Amino acid sequence: MMEMPLPERRGSGAFKWDLAGDDEIPLWVADMDFPVAPAITNALAQRLKHPIFGYSSVPEQYPAAFRRWQAARNDWDIEAEHLVVLPSVMQGLAVAVEAFTAPGDRIGLFSPVYYPFFDVVEELGRVVVRMPLRIEETSSAPGARYTFDFDLIREQIKTVSAVLLCSPHNPGGRVWSRAELVELQEITTSAGVRVLSDEIHADLLFPGTAFVPWLRSDAPAPAGSRDSADIAFLAPSKTFNIPGLPTAWAVVPDPETRQTLKNALHARMHKLSNLLTMEAALAAYSGGGEWLEEIRSVLYKRYTTVREAIAPLDGVRVFEMEGTFIAWIDLRERWGLPRRTRFAAATGRDHNGTPRSRAFGTLARRHGVWLSDGSQFGPEGDGFMRLNFATSAERLNEGLQRLSAAIDAFDRHDA
């Protein structure tokens, strides 16, 4: 099914397509070009037969379906009272930062990281403390991946009030191991620092990879058994390609923390749920499993395609991934930037002071392919580009050819 021609998205309100030029291939915004699971469209069509769309509460079946999904997929038995419904992961994260920290507080981020993390912290008057990930050179192709720099974290953790964790990690595609999460948990717990874990990509895994929820990283203890004020945020939006129908869950084991979060959501009028969003999410968790397995197989093929296309390019590589659908392309060697393993911020700038990644992104668009500029994800991302490969094989191959041409042209432009 996923290898068939995909629907035309231009003119459908998909801004990554509507903002693109007529012959431009947008491989930036992290949604997929694949049709959603039939279970979702069937459920929405059935609900649309009813002519009234009034105020709606969360249907009892929705949290139950989410809990069954987590138990089956991640061996995570979530107690019903631990769940708090949210409009979206980022709205929930923003409310939590505001509720549990104060203006001027320092918030730790493992950079490079999903750029709205920076926005949330800074726009709420908090201070970003970057804890750069370490780049681990590996013996297997393509040869590099991100890991936590635990020595650095131990130094920095003393100065922060909270930490925002991206698990699985965006960008970079790391699915953190249990050992990594346990060591990080030991550090944050000892320091008394709250962790807010964004787990929106948790279901998008490659073969042989298992996701470890932050609140289950100390397994085999029962879920919620430790005295934790941490919060995990999850959603069906990335899993089932429904970010335009946003809804999310916060999993909050600690009763006091949970009530504070609920009060903060209510104070900001995040009280009512969207009727059709609930229907879509319920249908996804109840009947979208087979569709997801097919999607995961296709995504791994696309990742392999990206690796094979990039491999012949001198000084360019793709970071090793274990999940997600957004490749992290390392051009630092090609551009003469330092390949540092710790504090791995590239410092390349053009003669106008523009980050090298941003300048390349502008040129790549002139070659008909639109990627995400790596410097958006923090200074450690300069020298990288992020590429969304969740599209058709034909479109991806054409985009990769245009990318290769842009890389060659940039060498000449930058000389």
C-alpha positions in Angstrom: 0.0 0.0 0.0 2.7 2.5 1.0 4.6 1.9 -2.3 1.6 3.0 -4.3 1.4 6.6 -5.7 0.7 9.0 -2.8 -2.1 11.5 -2.6 -1.4 15.1 -3.9 -1.0 17.3 -0.8 -0.6 20.7 -2.5 -3.7 22.8 -1.8 -4.8 20.6 1.1 -3.6 23.0 3.8 -0.4 21.1 4.3 1.9 24.0 4.8 5.1 22.2 3.9 3.7 21.6 0.5 1.8 24.8 0.1 4.8 26.9 1.0 7.1 25.0 -1.5 7.7 26.1 -5.0 5.9 24.3 -7.9 8.8 22.0 -8.6 10.3 21.9 -5.1 10.4 18.8 -3.0 9.8 19.6 0.7 11.7 17.2 3.0 11.7 19.3 6.1 8.5 19.4 8.3 8.2 16.2 10.3 4.9 14.8 9.0 4.6 11.8 6.6 3.2 11.8 3.1 1.5 8.5 3.7 -2.3 8.1 4.0 -3.5 7.4 7.5 -4.8 4.0 8.7 -8.2 3.1 7.3 -9.4 2.6 10.9 -9.0 6.4 11.4 -10.8 7.5 8.2 -13.6 5.0 8.8 -14.1 6.2 12.3 -14.2 9.8 11.3 -16.6 9.1 8.4 -18.9 7.3 10.8 -18.9 10.1 13.3 -19.6 12.7 10.6 -22.9 11.0 9.9 -24.1 12.4 13.2 -25.2 16.0 12.5 -24.2 17.6 15.8 -20.7 18.4 17.1 -21.3 19.8 20.5 -19.1 20.1 23.6 -17.5 16.8 24.2 -15.7 15.0 27.0 -13.0 12.5 26.7 -14.6 9.1 25.8 -13.9 6.4 28.4 -12.6 4.1 25.6 -9.8 6.6 24.6 -7.6 6.3 27.7 -8.3 2.6 27.9 -7.1 2.1 24.3 -4.0 4.2 25.0 -3.2 2.1 28.1 -3.7 -1.2 26.2 -1.4 0.1 23.5 1.4 0.9 26.0 1.0 -2.3 27.8 1.3 -4.4 24.6 4.0 -2.3 22.9 6.2 -1.2 25.8 5.3 -3.5 28.7 4.1 -0.4 30.5 1.1 -0.8 32.7 -0.1 2.8 33.2 -2.6 3.4 36.0 -5.7 5.2 34.7 -5.4 7.9 37.3 -1.9 8.8 36.2 -3.2 10.1 32.9 -3.9 13.8 32.0 -5.2 14.6 28.6 -3.5 17.5 26.7 -4.1 19.5 23.6 -0.7 18.5 22.3 2.8 17.5 23.6 4.3 21.0 23.1 1.4 22.7 24.8 1.6 20.3 27.7 5.4 20.8 27.9 5.0 24.6 27.9 2.4 24.5 30.6 4.6 22.1 32.7 7.7 24.4 32.3 5.6 27.4 33.5 4.0 25.5 36.3 7.1 23.8 37.8 9.8 26.4 37.2 10.0 30.2 37.8 11.1 33.0 35.5 14.9 33.1 35.4 15.3 29.4 36.2 17.8 27.5 34.2 16.4 24.6 32.1 18.7 21.8 30.7 18.4 20.7 27.1 20.4 17.9 25.4 21.4 19.7 22.2 21.1 19.6 19.3 17.4 19.1 19.9 14.0 19.8 18.5 14.0 23.6 18.2 10.7 24.4 19.9 12.3 23.3 23.1 14.4 26.4 22.9 11.4 28.5 22.1 9.4 27.2 25.1 12.2 27.9 27.6 13.1 31.3 26.3 9.6 32.7 25.6 8.6 31.8 29.1 11.5 33.8 30.5 13.6 30.8 31.5 17.3 30.3 30.6 18.5 27.5 28.3 21.4 25.5 29.6 22.7 23.4 26.7 24.1 20.0 27.6 25.6 19.0 24.3 25.3 15.4 23.3 28.6 13.5 22.7 29.2 12.2 19.2 30.3 8.6 19.4 32.4 7.4 16.4 31.4 3.8 15.7 33.0 0.9 13.7 29.8 0.2 11.8 28.5 2.3 8.9 27.6 5.1 8.7 30.0 5.6 11.7 28.5 8.0 14.2 25.7 8.4 16.7 24.7 10.6 19.6 25.2 9.6 23.3 24.8 11.4 26.5 27.9 13.2 27.9 27.4 12.0 31.5 30.5 13.9 32.8 29.1 17.1 31.4 25.6 16.4 32.8 27.0 15.8 36.2 28.7 19.2 36.0 25.7 21.1 34.7 22.8 19.4 36.6 23.7 21.4 39.7 22.7 24.6 38.0 19.3 23.7 36.5 15.7 23.4 37.9 14.4 21.0 35.2 15.6 19.0 32.2 13.7 18.5 28.9 14.4 15.1 27.5 13.6 14.1 23.8 13.2 10.3 23.7 13.5 9.0 21.0 15.8 11.9 20.1 15.0 14.5 17.4 17.3 15.1 15.5 19.6 12.1 15.3 17.2 9.2 15.6 18.6 7.8 18.8 16.3 5.5 20.8 18.0 5.7 24.2 18.9 2.4 25.7 17.8 1.3 29.2 21.4 1.6 30.5 21.6 5.2 29.3 18.3 6.2 30.8 19.1 4.5 34.1 22.4 6.4 34.4 20.6 9.7 33.5 17.9 9.0 36.0 20.4 8.4 38.7 22.0 11.8 38.1 18.7 13.7 37.9 17.2 11.9 40.9 20.3 12.5 43.0 20.2 16.2 42.1 16.4 16.5 42.7 15.9 17.8 39.2 12.5 17.2 37.5 12.6 15.6 34.0 9.9 16.4 31.4 10.2 13.7 28.7 8.8 14.2 25.2 8.2 10.7 23.9 6.2 11.6 20.7 8.3 9.4 18.4 8.2 6.3 20.7 6.3 4.0 18.3 8.5 4.8 15.2 11.2 2.2 15.7 13.5 0.3 13.3 13.9 -3.5 13.4 15.6 -4.9 16.5 15.0 -1.7 18.6 12.9 -1.4 21.7 11.6 1.8 23.3 12.2 2.3 27.0 9.7 4.8 28.5 11.4 7.2 30.9 9.0 6.3 33.7 9.9 2.6 33.1 13.6 3.0 32.8 14.1 1.5 36.3 12.2 -1.7 35.3 11.5 -4.4 36.5 9.9 -2.3 39.2 6.2 -1.7 38.6 5.3 1.5 36.7 5.1 4.5 39.0 6.5 2.6 41.9 9.3 5.1 42.6 8.6 8.5 44.1 8.9 10.5 40.9 7.8 14.0 40.1 8.8 13.5 36.4 6.3 13.7 33.6 6.2 11.8 30.3 4.4 13.2 27.3 3.1 11.0 24.5 0.7 11.4 21.5 -0.7 9.5 18.5 0.3 12.4 16.1 3.6 11.2 14.8 2.8 7.5 15.1 -0.3 7.7 13.0 0.4 10.8 11.0 -2.4 12.9 12.4 -0.6 16.0 13.7 -3.4 18.1 12.3 -5.7 16.4 14.7 -3.7 17.1 17.9 -4.1 15.4 21.2 -1.7 14.0 23.8 -1.3 12.4 27.2 0.8 13.3 30.2 1.7 10.4 32.4 2.1 11.8 35.9 2.6 9.2 38.7 3.0 11.7 41.6 -0.4 12.9 42.8 0.7 16.4 43.8 2.5 16.9 40.5 -0.5 15.7 38.6 -2.9 18.1 40.4 -0.6 21.0 39.9 -0.5 20.2 36.1 -4.3 19.9 35.9 -4.7 23.2 37.7 -2.3 24.9 35.3 -4.1 23.4 32.3 -7.4 24.6 33.6 -6.1 28.1 34.4 -5.1 28.4 30.7 -8.5 27.1 29.5 -7.1 23.8 28.2 -10.3 22.1 29.4 -12.3 20.8 26.4 -11.2 18.1 24.0 -11.8 18.2 20.3 -14.5 15.7 19.3 -13.0 14.5 16.0 -9.5 14.4 17.4 -10.7 12.0 20.1 -12.4 9.8 17.5 -9.2 9.7 15.4 -6.9 8.8 18.3 -9.3 6.2 19.7 -9.5 4.5 16.3 -5.7 4.7 15.8 -4.9 3.0 19.1 -7.7 0.5 18.7 -7.2 -0.5 15.0 -4.0 1.1 13.7 -1.4 -1.6 14.7 -1.2 -3.4 11.4 -0.9 -0.1 9.5 2.0 1.0 11.8 3.9 -2.2 11.2 3.7 -1.6 7.5 4.8 2.0 7.9 7.8 1.1 10.1 8.9 -1.4 7.4 8.7 1.3 4.7 10.5 3.9 6.9 13.4 1.5 7.4 13.6 1.0 3.6 13.7 4.8 3.1 16.4 5.2 5.7 18.4 2.6 3.9 17.8 4.5 0.6 19.2 7.7 2.2 22.3 6.0 3.5 23.0 4.4 0.2 22.6 7.7 -1.6 24.8 9.6 0.8 27.6 7.0 1.1 29.4 7.9 -2.1 29.5 11.6 -1.3 33.0 12.6 0.0 32.9 14.1 3.5 29.1 13.5 4.0 27.5 10.8 6.2 24.1 10.1 7.8 24.1 9.5 11.6 23.1 6.0 12.7 19.4 5.8 13.5 17.2 3.4 15.5 13.9 5.1 14.9 11.9 8.2 13.7 11.7 9.3 10.0 14.1 12.2 10.0 17.7 11.6 8.9 20.6 13.7 10.4 23.1 14.4 7.6 26.6 15.4 8.7 28.4 17.7 6.3 31.1 19.0 8.6 34.0 17.2 7.0 32.8 18.3 3.5 32.7 21.9 4.7 35.9 21.8 6.6 34.3 22.2 10.0 35.7 20.4 13.1 34.3 17.0 13.9 34.4 17.3 17.6 33.0 14.6 19.8 32.4 16.7 22.9 30.9 20.2 22.8 30.4 19.4 19.1 29.2 22.8 18.0 30.5 23.6 14.5 31.6 27.2 14.1 31.5 27.6 10.4 30.1 30.9 9.1 30.0 32.5 5.7 31.4 35.9 5.1 28.1 37.5 6.2 28.2 35.5 9.5 25.4 33.1 8.5 25.6 29.6 9.8 27.0 27.3 7.1 23.9 25.0 7.3 21.5 27.9 6.8 23.5 29.2 3.8 23.4 25.7 2.3 19.7 25.3 2.9 19.0 28.5 0.9 21.1 27.1 -2.0 19.5 23.7 -1.8 16.1 25.2 -2.2 17.3 26.8 -5.5 18.1 23.2 -6.5 14.6 22.2 -5.7 14.9 20.4 -2.4 13.9 21.8 1.0 15.6 20.4 4.2 15.7 21.7 7.7 18.7 23.8 8.6 20.7 22.0 11.4 21.6 25.2 13.2 17.9 25.6 14.1 18.5 22.7 16.6 21.2 24.6 18.5 24.7 25.7 17.6 25.8 22.0 17.8 23.6 21.5 14.7 25.6 23.8 12.4 27.2 21.6 9.8 24.2 19.3 9.6 20.9 19.1 7.7 17.7 17.2 8.7 15.9 15.3 6.0 12.4 13.8 6.3 12.3 10.6 4.3 8.7 9.7 5.0 7.6 10.0 1.4 7.4 8.0 -1.8 10.5 6.2 -3.1 10.3 8.1 -6.3 10.1 11.5 -4.6 12.8 10.7 -2.1 15.2 9.5 -4.9 14.6 12.7 -6.8 15.2 14.8 -3.7 18.4 13.0 -2.9 19.7 13.6 -6.5 18.9 17.3 -6.1 20.6 17.3 -2.7 23.8 15.8 -4.2 23.8 18.4 -6.9 23.3 21.2 -4.3 26.3 19.8 -2.3 28.5 20.0 -5.3 27.2 23.5 -6.2 27.8 24.7 -2.6 31.5 23.6 -2.9 31.8 26.0 -5.8 29.7 28.7 -4.3 31.7 28.5 -1.0 35.2 28.5 -2.6 
